[in-house]
Amino acid sequence: MATVMERRRTGWDVALGILLLLAGLLVLGNAVIATILSVLFLGWIAIGSGVVTLVGAFVRRDSGVSWSAALGGAVLIVLGVIIVRDPLAGAAALTFLAGTLFLVVGVTRLFAGAQVPQARSLLIVSGILSIILGLVVLFNLTIAVPSLLGLLLGIQIVIEGVTLLVAGRLRPGPVAAR
């Protein structure tokens, strides 16, 4: 008997959804602290990934040293150390990147709206909103840097919690007989 994936909600989904919703609201209430903590977390992840990549480049005995992997690992370590030493600079770089991505996604959606007549109005509206969001972030970096990443993280956690509460998770289910 074959299985298909179906969306079902269980008690665990409801409990996890409530926890995520509360955590998201907590993060939104402390967006500056969440920004700093998330940037520090990313810095430490970069350092750890760099060390693993660097060590992995030298321990491959059968294929020799992978110098590109070694260089990538070293760059990750340096990037991680820079971010950990100055989380505000890391937050500034990531906020600039987020603003740029909002802008590029908006322009892309506008061009896609011209190509896809079925979703033209939706693509144009979402493209304009993304462009506006990108420009607001890029022209207000001094205001956005301390809190934008924390706000985005909080919004994402709230959305995940609400999704679990409303729809549950995908689980395997039986295929109906024909």
N, C-alpha and C positions, 0 to 999 in steps of 0.2 A: 504494500500500500504506500503510495507516494504521499509526501507531506507538502503543504504550502505554508507560507508565513501569513499569520493573521494577527491583527492588533487586538490584544485583550488586556483588561485592567484587573489586577489582583489587589489584595489587601496590602501586599508589600509595595506595589506601585503607588498606592495612595499614601502610605507612610513615607516612602522616599520622596514623593512629590511634595508633601507637606514640609519635610525637612529641607528640601531644596528651595522651596518658596521662602521659608523663614531665613535660610542662609543667604538667599539673594537679597532679601529686604535688609538684612544686616550689612551686607556688602554695600548696598546702595546708600545706607545711612552713614557709612564710613568709607566713602569712595577714595579719599586721599590715602588713607592707610592701606586700603585694598590695592591701590595703584602701586605703592611702594613695595608692599609684600609680594605682589605678582611679578614686579620687575626683578626683585631680589631672587625670587624663585626661578625665574627664567635665567638669570645670571648663573645661579648654581647649577641648573640643568645644563647650561652651555659648558661650564667647566667640567662637569662629570662626563658629558658626551665627548668633549675634546680629549679628556684623559683616556677614555675607552677607545676612541678612534686612533689616537696616537699610539697607544700600547698595541692595539690590533694591527697597526701598520707594520710594527717591528716583529711581532711574534709569528707571522705567517712564514713558516720555514720552507714550504714547498714552492711558493711563488716569489720569494724574495721580498724585499722591502718595497712597500707601495708608497712612493714619495708624495704622490698627490694626496693620499689618505693622511700621511704624516703632516703635510702642510695644512690640510683642512682641520685636523685635530688641534694643531698649534694655534691656528686662527680662532677656533672655537674657545680654546683656553684663554687667549688674550681678550677676546670679546667678552667672555664671562667675567674675567677679572675686572675689566673696565666697568662693566655694569654693576658688579657687586661693590666696587669702590665708590662709584657715583651713581646711585639709582636714579637720581633726578635727570642726569644726562641720558641714561637708558630710557627713562620714561619719555623724555623729549624726542629721542630718535624714534621710538615706537609710536608716539602720538603723531609725529610728522608722517610716518609710514601709513598710519591709519587714515589720516586726512587725505593723503595722496591716493590711497586705494579707494576711498569713497568717491573722489573726483573721477578717477579713471573708470570705475564701475559705472558711474552715472553717464559719462560720455559714451561708454560702450553700449549701455542700454538705449540711449538715444539713437545710436546708429542701428541697433538691432530693431528698434521700433519702426524704422523706415523699411526694414527688410521683412518683417513678420506682420502681415495685416491682421491676423487673428488676435494678436495680443498688443496691438499698436498702442492703444490708450494706456494700458497698464504699464508697458515698458517706458513710454514717454513720461508718465507721471512719476514712476519710481526712479527714472533717470534724472529728472529735474530735482527730485528730493535728495538723491544721492549727491548730485553736484552741489546743491545748496549746503548740505551737511559737510561735504569736503571743504568747501570754501570757508564756512564758518570755523571749522577746526583749524585750517591753515592760516587764516587771518587773525586768529585769536589763540595762538599757541601758548602764550604766557598764561592764559586763563585755563586752557584745555589740558596742559601737561600734568598738573597735579591730580586731576580727577577723571579725565576721559577714560583711561584704561580701566579704572575701578568701576565707573559707570557702565561701560560696555560689559565687563565681567558680571556685574550685578544683574544687568538686564538679561544676559544669556542664562544665568542661573535661574532667574525667575521664570523665563520662558521654558526651560527644561522642566522645572517643577510643575508648572501649569500643564504642560504637555503630558507629563506622567499622570497628573490628577484627572485630566479629561480623557485621554486616549489610551493610557497604559503603554506597554512595550510590545514589540513584535515577538511572537512566539510561534513555534511550529504547530500546525493544526492538521487534522486529516483532510484529505481531498474528498469532496462529495462524490457519491456514486453517480454514474451517468445513466 
